[in-house]
Amino acid sequence: MSHPQQIIPHGHVLRYTLRERLVHWIAGVSYVYLLGTGLAFWSPWLFWLAAALGGAQVSRTLHSWAGLIFVGAVWYMYVMWAPQMKHTDDDRRWWKALKYYSTNQDEKMPPAGRYNAGQKFLFWGFFWCSLLLLLSGVFLWAPQYFAWHSLLAMRIAVLVHASAALFTIGLFMIHLYMGIFAERGAFGSVIRGDVSIAFAKRYHPTWYKEIVGESSSPRK
């Protein structure tokens, strides 16, 4: 699926379509709910989160359904964006220059396309973790339906579920940092859908060249 490159008035370019933004926010809201209820079940010190989210029984029931919504949204993002998430030589150079990215020295970074290597890492991390969470979560949700279930299998499912969840928490924190601090203007793009041409040129120069090339090409 091709990505949007529509130039819009006032020096802005469409970065995310309405469909992309809706799917992103469905995934985001369901993940935050899963995070709150999951932490409540994980630690007695955080059980107040379950009470704040409707009570223990409600949270336990809705946690599973929210998980299905989250996995569905992540899968839909995979359908939309997976072709654009392939790693390139520029991505490998991007990782080697990560210290410049973390200190906002963008002029020292290798060129990035619509998504840089860090964003691709987040995408694949959430995708694979969502599959692990789904597989282990189904077993934890209703172990009585699996004839092969055992105490050992239950412990493995708990370990896999918790490990994948903790990894996504790290990814989520990095995602917030990248979207709010590392790339100023990125957060607004998942609300409005557009970014400035200056944003594209600074943070995603390869994508910027594609935009300019498309907008300047003669119409047939």
C-alpha positions as a Python dict, from the first residue, in 0.01 Angstrom:
ca = {
    (1, 'M'): (0, 0, 0),
    (2, 'S'): (148, 334, -101),
    (3, 'H'): (179, 603, 159),
    (4, 'P'): (21, 949, 130),
    (5, 'Q'): (233, 1231, -13),
    (6, 'Q'): (-34, 1494, -68),
    (7, 'I'): (83, 1853, -41),
    (8, 'I'): (-174, 2061, 142),
    (9, 'P'): (-195, 2440, 192),
    (10, 'H'): (31, 2645, 421),
    (11, 'G'): (344, 2438, 358),
    (12, 'H'): (219, 2114, 506),
    (13, 'V'): (207, 1757, 378),
    (14, 'L'): (-30, 1474, 467),
    (15, 'R'): (159, 1220, 677),
    (16, 'Y'): (-124, 1001, 805),
    (17, 'T'): (-464, 942, 651),
    (18, 'L'): (-777, 942, 868),
    (19, 'R'): (-782, 562, 860),
    (20, 'E'): (-421, 541, 976),
    (21, 'R'): (-488, 783, 1259),
    (22, 'L'): (-801, 599, 1373),
    (23, 'V'): (-623, 264, 1381),
    (24, 'H'): (-329, 419, 1567),
    (25, 'W'): (-556, 564, 1837),
    (26, 'I'): (-758, 245, 1872),
    (27, 'A'): (-430, 62, 1934),
    (28, 'G'): (-309, 337, 2168),
    (29, 'V'): (-623, 361, 2383),
    (30, 'S'): (-662, -17, 2411),
    (31, 'Y'): (-292, -50, 2501),
    (32, 'V'): (-317, 209, 2780),
    (33, 'Y'): (-616, 22, 2924),
    (34, 'L'): (-425, -307, 2901),
    (35, 'L'): (-127, -142, 3068),
    (36, 'G'): (-333, -13, 3360),
    (37, 'T'): (-526, -334, 3423),
    (38, 'G'): (-225, -554, 3359),
    (39, 'L'): (-14, -367, 3615),
    (40, 'A'): (-302, -393, 3862),
    (41, 'F'): (-304, -773, 3827),
    (42, 'W'): (76, -792, 3836),
    (43, 'S'): (140, -612, 4165),
    (44, 'P'): (-75, -569, 4479),
    (45, 'W'): (74, -221, 4511),
    (46, 'L'): (-95, -123, 4185),
    (47, 'F'): (-428, -294, 4239),
    (48, 'W'): (-588, 47, 4291),
    (49, 'L'): (-566, 83, 3913),
    (50, 'A'): (-822, -194, 3872),
    (51, 'A'): (-1056, -16, 4111),
    (52, 'A'): (-1010, 307, 3916),
    (53, 'L'): (-1087, 127, 3590),
    (54, 'G'): (-1422, -17, 3695),
    (55, 'G'): (-1340, -269, 3963),
    (56, 'A'): (-1150, -597, 3975),
    (57, 'Q'): (-1409, -815, 3800),
    (58, 'V'): (-1481, -561, 3526),
    (59, 'S'): (-1111, -502, 3467),
    (60, 'R'): (-1039, -874, 3449),
    (61, 'T'): (-1315, -924, 3192),
    (62, 'L'): (-1240, -619, 2980),
    (63, 'H'): (-864, -679, 2987),
    (64, 'S'): (-906, -982, 2761),
    (65, 'W'): (-1141, -806, 2521),
    (66, 'A'): (-919, -499, 2507),
    (67, 'G'): (-634, -734, 2421),
    (68, 'L'): (-824, -862, 2119),
    (69, 'I'): (-894, -505, 2008),
    (70, 'F'): (-526, -414, 2049),
    (71, 'V'): (-404, -717, 1853),
    (72, 'G'): (-659, -646, 1579),
    (73, 'A'): (-542, -286, 1550),
    (74, 'V'): (-176, -390, 1541),
    (75, 'W'): (-254, -647, 1270),
    (76, 'Y'): (-432, -379, 1065),
    (77, 'M'): (-126, -154, 1102),
    (78, 'Y'): (82, -444, 978),
    (79, 'V'): (-135, -464, 666),
    (80, 'M'): (-100, -88, 610),
    (81, 'W'): (265, -33, 694),
    (82, 'A'): (467, -357, 677),
    (83, 'P'): (596, -293, 322),
    (84, 'Q'): (739, 40, 444),
    (85, 'M'): (907, -116, 747),
    (86, 'K'): (1182, -308, 569),
    (87, 'H'): (1530, -231, 698),
    (88, 'T'): (1776, -68, 459),
    (89, 'D'): (2143, 25, 458),
    (90, 'D'): (2045, 374, 574),
    (91, 'D'): (1870, 216, 872),
    (92, 'R'): (2188, 35, 971),
    (93, 'R'): (2378, 362, 950),
    (94, 'W'): (2101, 527, 1153),
    (95, 'W'): (2161, 286, 1442),
    (96, 'K'): (2531, 362, 1439),
    (97, 'A'): (2450, 734, 1468),
    (98, 'L'): (2190, 687, 1743),
    (99, 'K'): (2379, 911, 1987),
    (100, 'Y'): (2323, 1205, 1753),
    (101, 'Y'): (1950, 1132, 1736),
    (102, 'S'): (1923, 1121, 2116),
    (103, 'T'): (2092, 1464, 2138),
    (104, 'N'): (1885, 1617, 1854),
    (105, 'Q'): (2187, 1658, 1623),
    (106, 'D'): (1974, 1581, 1319),
    (107, 'E'): (2226, 1719, 1071),
    (108, 'K'): (2461, 1431, 1163),
    (109, 'M'): (2200, 1161, 1107),
    (110, 'P'): (2185, 952, 788),
    (111, 'P'): (1876, 1025, 575),
    (112, 'A'): (1552, 858, 678),
    (113, 'G'): (1247, 777, 471),
    (114, 'R'): (890, 804, 592),
    (115, 'Y'): (996, 600, 894),
    (116, 'N'): (1341, 592, 1050),
    (117, 'A'): (1509, 281, 1187),
    (118, 'G'): (1388, 348, 1541),
    (119, 'Q'): (1027, 373, 1430),
    (120, 'K'): (1064, 50, 1235),
    (121, 'F'): (1204, -119, 1545),
    (122, 'L'): (903, -2, 1746),
    (123, 'F'): (666, -129, 1478),
    (124, 'W'): (815, -479, 1464),
    (125, 'G'): (855, -491, 1842),
    (126, 'F'): (487, -422, 1899),
    (127, 'F'): (388, -659, 1620),
    (128, 'W'): (579, -961, 1751),
    (129, 'C'): (497, -885, 2114),
    (130, 'S'): (128, -861, 2027),
    (131, 'L'): (143, -1214, 1886),
    (132, 'L'): (315, -1344, 2202),
    (133, 'L'): (62, -1164, 2419),
    (134, 'L'): (-224, -1308, 2216),
    (135, 'L'): (-101, -1668, 2229),
    (136, 'S'): (-15, -1662, 2598),
    (137, 'G'): (-323, -1454, 2681),
    (138, 'V'): (-566, -1696, 2521),
    (139, 'F'): (-425, -1976, 2734),
    (140, 'L'): (-446, -1765, 3051),
    (141, 'W'): (-796, -1649, 2961),
    (142, 'A'): (-945, -1996, 2932),
    (143, 'P'): (-696, -2275, 3015),
    (144, 'Q'): (-978, -2522, 3074),
    (145, 'Y'): (-1039, -2546, 2700),
    (146, 'F'): (-691, -2680, 2630),
    (147, 'A'): (-661, -3052, 2690),
    (148, 'W'): (-283, -3028, 2712),
    (149, 'H'): (-275, -2763, 2981),
    (150, 'S'): (-60, -2825, 3285),
    (151, 'L'): (97, -2634, 3569),
    (152, 'L'): (423, -2605, 3373),
    (153, 'A'): (241, -2474, 3064),
    (154, 'M'): (58, -2221, 3281),
    (155, 'R'): (385, -2096, 3427),
    (156, 'I'): (536, -2065, 3080),
    (157, 'A'): (231, -1872, 2960),
    (158, 'V'): (256, -1636, 3259),
    (159, 'L'): (628, -1583, 3195),
    (160, 'V'): (581, -1518, 2823),
    (161, 'H'): (287, -1284, 2882),
    (162, 'A'): (468, -1083, 3149),
    (163, 'S'): (795, -1065, 2952),
    (164, 'A'): (623, -949, 2634),
    (165, 'A'): (419, -695, 2830),
    (166, 'L'): (728, -554, 3001),
    (167, 'F'): (903, -525, 2665),
    (168, 'T'): (608, -332, 2522),
    (169, 'I'): (622, -94, 2819),
    (170, 'G'): (979, -11, 2722),
    (171, 'L'): (872, 33, 2360),
    (172, 'F'): (583, 254, 2467),
    (173, 'M'): (814, 483, 2665),
    (174, 'I'): (1050, 510, 2368),
    (175, 'H'): (752, 577, 2141),
    (176, 'L'): (642, 867, 2364),
    (177, 'Y'): (994, 1009, 2370),
    (178, 'M'): (1032, 990, 1993),
    (179, 'G'): (688, 1132, 1924),
    (180, 'I'): (701, 1419, 2173),
    (181, 'F'): (1064, 1517, 2223),
    (182, 'A'): (1288, 1367, 1954),
    (183, 'E'): (1076, 1480, 1660),
    (184, 'R'): (894, 1802, 1747),
    (185, 'G'): (563, 1800, 1562),
    (186, 'A'): (530, 1423, 1531),
    (187, 'F'): (263, 1399, 1801),
    (188, 'G'): (42, 1651, 1626),
    (189, 'S'): (62, 1449, 1306),
    (190, 'V'): (-134, 1160, 1458),
    (191, 'I'): (-408, 1406, 1554),
    (192, 'R'): (-429, 1638, 1252),
    (193, 'G'): (-268, 1405, 1000),
    (194, 'D'): (-23, 1656, 854),
    (195, 'V'): (328, 1784, 921),
    (196, 'S'): (514, 2083, 792),
    (197, 'I'): (745, 2055, 494),
    (198, 'A'): (1022, 2171, 729),
    (199, 'F'): (949, 1873, 957),
    (200, 'A'): (976, 1632, 667),
    (201, 'K'): (1300, 1789, 546),
    (202, 'R'): (1461, 1786, 892),
    (203, 'Y'): (1361, 1444, 1026),
    (204, 'H'): (1283, 1240, 713),
    (205, 'P'): (1487, 1388, 427),
    (206, 'T'): (1447, 1088, 196),
    (207, 'W'): (1070, 1108, 236),
    (208, 'Y'): (1096, 1484, 178),
    (209, 'K'): (1269, 1425, -156),
    (210, 'E'): (992, 1184, -254),
    (211, 'I'): (733, 1447, -166),
    (212, 'V'): (906, 1722, -361),
    (213, 'G'): (962, 1492, -656),
    (214, 'E'): (596, 1392, -666),
    (215, 'S'): (464, 1743, -620),
    (216, 'S'): (690, 1885, -888),
    (217, 'S'): (634, 1609, -1145),
    (218, 'P'): (416, 1711, -1442),
    (219, 'R'): (56, 1594, -1435),
    (220, 'K'): (-60, 1373, -1717),
}
